[in-house]
Amino acid sequence: MTDKAARTRSDAADKVEAPGAGARWVALRRRLHQHPELSDQETGTAALIRDLIVPFGPDTIVDRLGGHGLAFVFDSGKAGPTTLIRCELDGLPIEDTTATEYRSLVPGAGHQCGHDGHMTIVSALAADLGRRRPQCGRVVLLYQPAEETGAGASRVVNDPAFDALRPDYAFALHNVPGLALGTVAVKSGSINCASRGMAVTLKGATSHAAHPEHGVSPAQAMAGIIQQLSTLPDQVGGVCWVTVVHARLGQKSFGTAPGEAVVMATLRSETDEAMETLATAAEQLVREAAVQHGLSFDCQWEDVFSASANSDSACAQVLRACEQTGTPYTLLDSAYRWSEDFGRLSASARHGALLGLGSGVDSPQLHNGHYDFPDSLIPIGTQLFRQLVDQINSAGSTQA
């Protein structure tokens, strides 16, 4: 090779941006931010992602996985472990109140959980894998539907098409307000709490407001349930919380004593075992209140999330990736209170870990209308995932 040719090749190499760096990925993130789609409605997002990833040359594409989900497989053609990297397709039913030129164009919907950033990071990883395949085994990039309702991961895992994708390692990240920008937070064991929504309906009988004694009002039972739910964690023990999120008594009618009431609450616990205890106790106090006041009742569970747990091996891989990429990290003392259905995916793998990636100490909270995923996290997240792939899917790897 001549000196000139060598210089030309060197110059070209210098122009190759680090994975996830560059205006292209910022533009993608902002485009996704403008067009959020709610859980189980992610058709446009899935189509956009498919059109973007296909030119990178994935060896296998799985469409409509667990709904509108997509999986792209980058295969080395050699024996080795399967590493799954997951992001989420869906947005939230929250009005985007950011003062940016790229704020959501969809009334009542926004990416205030940062899934636009997660998808961008995984897409940038796809571009890098298209240039440089894993040395052994394969990498599965999963764009999961319906994370916000807790239904998507279960549907993906139960989809027969997932059997051919079942991983040895599964990883995901989530942006975390209140944590220093670009800092990773992780721990072995429980990383996200279990949670479920409790919707209670109490039914009695209406009456004229002048003669409430001729009806059966659920007012006292409703008040008692709200008070008792709030103190339930102290009674059952363990690491758990109950938050009453909604209550309604009767209708707006000054001439009618109420005959129906609704109470909704969110239950959270660090483990699935604690959740079963908490949920059983919550149902029991509703039953006792209904019987005491002569009411019928119905209790429904919605948005059910299992606890997510990180394996020791996968957590160690994350810490090593942080060290190799120079990414600051902290070890958590306890699980995040918020829930994530990634636990269903990590449980399907031999090893799994979800890591937190700080979006800034002063960042608005997730699910706040002012939240906006920091673009500076795109290359950090992409390079962490690339490092994990290089660690696990390197030549001669024994990680499987």
C-alpha positions in Angstrom: 0.0 0.0 0.0 1.4 3.4 -0.9 1.7 6.2 1.7 -1.0 8.1 0.0 -3.4 5.1 0.0 -2.6 4.5 3.7 -3.3 8.2 4.5 -6.6 8.0 2.6 -7.7 4.9 4.5 -6.7 6.5 7.8 -8.5 9.7 7.0 -11.7 7.7 6.1 -11.4 5.8 9.4 -11.1 9.0 11.3 -14.4 10.2 9.7 -16.4 7.2 11.0 -18.4 8.5 13.9 -18.6 6.6 17.2 -21.8 4.5 17.4 -24.8 6.7 18.1 -23.0 10.0 17.5 -24.1 12.5 14.8 -27.0 14.6 13.8 -28.7 11.7 12.1 -29.7 10.1 15.4 -30.8 13.3 17.0 -33.1 13.9 14.0 -34.5 10.4 14.3 -35.1 10.8 18.1 -36.9 14.1 17.5 -39.0 12.7 14.6 -40.1 9.8 16.9 -40.9 12.4 19.6 -43.2 14.2 17.3 -45.2 11.1 16.4 -46.0 9.1 19.5 -48.4 6.2 19.3 -50.1 4.6 22.3 -49.8 1.0 23.4 -51.2 -1.5 20.8 -51.4 1.4 18.2 -47.8 1.5 17.2 -48.3 0.7 13.5 -46.7 3.9 12.1 -43.7 3.7 14.5 -43.1 0.0 13.6 -43.2 0.9 9.9 -40.8 3.8 10.3 -38.4 1.5 12.3 -38.6 -1.3 9.8 -37.8 1.0 6.9 -34.9 2.4 8.8 -33.3 -0.9 9.9 -33.7 -3.0 6.7 -30.9 -1.2 4.8 -28.5 -2.2 7.6 -28.8 -5.8 6.5 -30.3 -7.8 9.3 -30.1 -11.5 8.6 -33.6 -12.2 10.0 -36.7 -9.9 10.5 -39.6 -10.9 12.6 -42.7 -8.8 12.1 -45.8 -8.4 14.4 -44.1 -10.0 17.3 -46.5 -9.9 20.3 -48.6 -7.3 18.5 -46.8 -4.6 16.5 -43.4 -5.7 17.8 -40.3 -6.1 15.6 -37.1 -8.2 16.0 -34.0 -7.8 13.8 -31.3 -10.5 14.0 -27.6 -9.8 13.2 -26.0 -13.2 13.0 -22.2 -13.9 12.9 -22.8 -17.3 11.2 -20.8 -18.9 14.0 -21.8 -20.7 17.1 -22.1 -18.6 20.2 -24.5 -16.9 22.6 -27.7 -14.9 21.7 -27.7 -11.4 23.1 -31.1 -9.6 23.1 -31.2 -5.8 23.3 -34.7 -4.4 23.9 -36.4 -1.0 23.5 -40.1 0.0 23.5 -42.3 1.3 20.7 -45.1 3.0 22.6 -45.8 6.5 24.0 -48.1 7.7 26.7 -51.6 9.3 26.9 -50.0 12.5 28.2 -50.0 16.0 26.6 -46.5 17.1 25.6 -46.0 20.5 27.2 -42.4 20.9 26.2 -41.5 24.2 24.5 -39.5 22.6 21.7 -40.0 22.9 17.9 -40.2 19.1 17.8 -42.9 18.6 20.5 -45.6 16.0 19.9 -47.9 16.6 17.0 -50.5 14.1 18.4 -53.0 15.7 20.8 -53.0 13.9 24.2 -50.0 11.7 23.4 -46.3 12.1 24.1 -43.0 10.3 24.6 -42.7 11.5 28.2 -41.1 8.2 29.2 -38.2 8.5 26.9 -39.0 5.5 24.6 -38.1 7.8 21.6 -34.6 7.9 23.0 -34.5 4.1 23.7 -35.6 3.3 20.1 -33.0 5.7 18.7 -30.2 4.1 20.7 -31.1 0.6 19.5 -31.4 1.8 15.9 -27.9 3.4 16.1 -26.7 0.0 17.4 -28.3 -1.7 14.4 -26.4 0.6 12.1 -23.2 -0.3 13.8 -24.0 -4.0 13.7 -24.6 -3.7 10.0 -21.0 -2.4 9.6 -19.5 -4.9 12.1 -21.3 -8.1 12.9 -20.8 -9.9 16.3 -17.8 -12.2 16.2 -19.8 -15.2 17.3 -23.4 -16.0 18.0 -26.0 -13.4 17.2 -27.6 -10.2 18.4 -31.4 -9.7 18.5 -32.7 -6.2 18.5 -36.2 -6.2 19.9 -38.7 -3.2 19.5 -41.3 -4.2 22.0 -44.9 -3.0 21.8 -47.2 -2.1 24.7 -44.7 -1.6 27.6 -46.7 1.1 29.2 -49.7 -1.3 29.9 -47.5 -4.1 31.1 -48.9 -6.4 28.4 -46.3 -6.2 25.6 -43.4 -8.3 27.1 -45.7 -11.2 28.0 -47.2 -11.3 24.6 -43.7 -11.2 23.0 -42.5 -14.1 25.2 -45.6 -16.1 24.5 -45.5 -15.6 20.8 -44.4 -18.8 19.1 -42.1 -16.8 16.9 -40.1 -15.8 20.0 -39.0 -19.4 20.5 -36.4 -19.1 17.8 -35.1 -15.8 19.4 -34.9 -16.9 23.0 -31.7 -15.3 24.4 -28.8 -16.2 26.6 -28.5 -12.6 27.7 -31.1 -9.9 27.6 -30.5 -6.2 28.3 -32.4 -2.9 28.3 -31.9 0.6 29.6 -34.2 3.3 30.9 -33.5 7.0 31.4 -33.7 8.1 35.0 -34.5 11.7 36.1 -32.7 12.7 39.3 -29.5 10.8 38.4 -26.5 12.7 37.0 -26.6 13.0 33.2 -24.9 10.0 31.6 -24.4 8.0 34.8 -25.4 4.3 34.9 -27.3 3.0 38.0 -27.6 -0.8 38.4 -27.8 -3.6 40.9 -28.1 -7.3 41.1 -31.5 -8.7 42.2 -34.7 -6.7 42.2 -34.3 -3.6 39.9 -37.9 -2.6 39.3 -41.0 -3.0 41.5 -44.0 -5.1 40.8 -47.1 -3.1 40.4 -50.8 -3.4 39.5 -53.8 -1.2 39.2 -56.8 -2.0 41.4 -60.2 -0.8 40.3 -63.0 -1.2 42.9 -66.7 -0.7 42.1 -69.1 -0.5 45.1 -72.9 -0.8 44.4 -75.8 0.0 46.7 -79.0 1.7 45.8 -79.8 5.4 44.9 -82.6 7.4 46.6 -84.0 10.8 46.6 -81.5 13.1 48.4 -84.4 14.2 50.7 -84.7 10.5 51.9 -81.2 9.0 51.8 -82.3 6.5 54.4 -84.3 4.7 51.7 -81.2 4.0 49.7 -77.9 2.2 50.3 -75.1 4.7 50.0 -71.5 3.5 49.4 -70.1 6.8 50.8 -68.9 5.5 54.2 -67.5 2.3 52.7 -65.6 4.3 50.0 -64.1 6.7 52.6 -63.0 3.8 54.8 -61.5 1.9 51.9 -59.5 5.0 50.8 -58.2 5.5 54.4 -57.4 1.8 54.9 -55.6 1.3 51.5 -53.3 4.2 52.4 -52.2 2.5 55.6 -52.2 -1.1 54.3 -48.4 -1.3 53.7 -47.7 -0.7 57.4 -50.1 -3.6 58.2 -48.7 -6.2 55.8 -45.0 -5.2 56.2 -42.3 -5.6 53.6 -41.2 -3.0 51.0 -44.5 -1.9 49.4 -46.7 1.1 48.7 -50.4 1.9 47.9 -51.3 5.1 46.1 -55.0 6.0 45.7 -55.2 7.5 42.2 -58.9 8.1 41.6 -62.2 8.1 43.4 -65.8 8.9 42.4 -69.0 8.9 44.4 -72.4 8.9 42.5 -73.1 11.5 39.9 -73.4 15.3 39.8 -77.0 15.4 40.9 -78.0 17.3 44.0 -81.3 15.5 44.1 -80.0 12.0 44.3 -78.2 10.2 47.1 -75.4 8.0 45.5 -75.7 4.3 44.8 -72.3 3.6 43.3 -68.7 4.5 44.0 -65.4 3.8 42.3 -62.0 3.7 44.0 -58.7 3.1 42.0 -55.3 2.5 43.5 -51.9 1.5 42.4 -50.1 -1.2 44.5 -46.3 -1.6 44.4 -43.9 -4.0 46.0 -40.2 -4.9 45.6 -41.0 -8.6 45.0 -43.8 -10.6 43.3 -44.3 -12.5 46.6 -44.9 -9.3 48.5 -47.3 -8.2 45.8 -49.5 -11.3 46.3 -49.7 -10.6 50.0 -50.5 -6.9 49.4 -53.2 -7.7 46.7 -54.8 -10.3 48.9 -55.0 -7.9 51.8 -56.4 -5.1 49.6 -59.2 -7.4 48.3 -60.0 -8.5 51.8 -60.5 -5.0 53.2 -62.8 -4.1 50.2 -64.8 -7.3 50.8 -65.2 -6.5 54.6 -66.2 -2.9 53.9 -68.8 -4.0 51.3 -70.3 -6.6 53.6 -70.4 -4.1 56.6 -72.4 -1.6 54.6 -74.6 -3.9 52.6 -73.0 -3.4 49.2 -72.1 -5.5 46.3 -68.6 -5.0 44.9 -66.3 -5.8 42.0 -62.5 -5.7 42.0 -60.6 -5.7 38.7 -56.8 -5.7 38.2 -55.2 -3.8 35.3 -51.7 -2.8 34.2 -50.1 -5.8 36.0 -46.3 -5.7 36.1 -44.1 -8.4 37.6 -41.0 -7.3 39.5 -37.8 -7.1 37.3 -34.6 -8.8 38.6 -31.1 -8.5 37.4 -28.9 -11.6 37.4 -25.4 -11.4 38.9 -23.7 -12.3 35.7 -25.6 -9.7 33.5 -25.0 -7.0 36.2 -21.3 -7.8 36.1 -21.3 -7.5 32.3 -22.9 -4.0 32.7 -20.3 -2.9 35.2 -17.5 -4.1 32.9 -19.0 -2.3 30.0 -19.1 0.9 32.0 -15.5 0.5 32.9 -14.5 -0.2 29.3 -16.3 2.8 27.9 -15.4 5.1 30.7 -19.1 5.6 31.7 -19.6 6.6 35.4 -21.8 4.3 37.4 -23.3 3.8 40.8 -24.6 0.7 42.5 -28.2 1.0 43.8 -29.1 0.1 47.3 -32.8 -0.7 46.4 -35.0 -1.3 43.4 -36.6 1.6 41.5 -40.2 2.1 42.5 -41.5 2.4 39.0 -42.3 -0.8 37.1 -41.1 -2.3 33.8 -42.3 -5.3 32.0 -38.7 -6.1 30.9 -38.8 -8.6 33.8 -40.7 -11.0 31.6 -38.0 -10.8 29.0 -35.1 -11.2 31.4 -36.8 -14.2 33.0 -36.9 -15.8 29.5 -33.1 -15.5 29.2 -30.4 -17.3 31.1 -29.1 -13.9 32.3 -30.6 -10.4 32.1 -30.2 -6.9 33.3 -31.9 -3.5 33.1 -29.8 -0.5 33.7 -30.7 3.1 34.6 -29.1 5.9 32.6 -29.2 9.3 34.2 -31.1 12.1 32.4 -29.9 14.8 34.8 -30.3 15.8 38.4 -32.7 18.6 37.6 -34.6 16.7 34.9 -38.5 16.7 35.0 -39.8 13.4 36.2 -40.9 10.6 33.8 -44.6 10.9 32.8 -44.4 14.7 33.2 -45.5 16.7 30.3 -42.3 18.7 30.4 -40.0 15.6 30.1 -37.8 15.4 27.1 -35.2 12.6 26.6 -31.7 14.2 26.4 -30.1 13.7 23.0 -26.6 13.5 24.6 -27.6 10.1 26.0 -27.9 8.5 22.5 -24.1 7.8 21.9 -23.6 6.8 25.6 -26.4 4.2 25.5 -25.4 3.0 22.0 -21.7 2.5 23.0 -22.7 0.7 26.2 -24.8 -1.8 24.3 -22.1 -2.2 21.6 -19.6 -2.9 24.4 -21.9 -5.5 25.9 -22.2 -7.2 22.5 -18.4 -7.2 22.1 -17.9 -8.7 25.6 -20.5 -11.5 25.2 -20.3 -12.2 21.4 -16.5 -12.1 21.0 -14.6 -14.9 19.3 -14.1 -17.8 21.6 -16.7 -16.5 24.1 -17.8 -18.9 26.8 -20.5 -16.5 28.0 -23.4 -18.8 26.9 
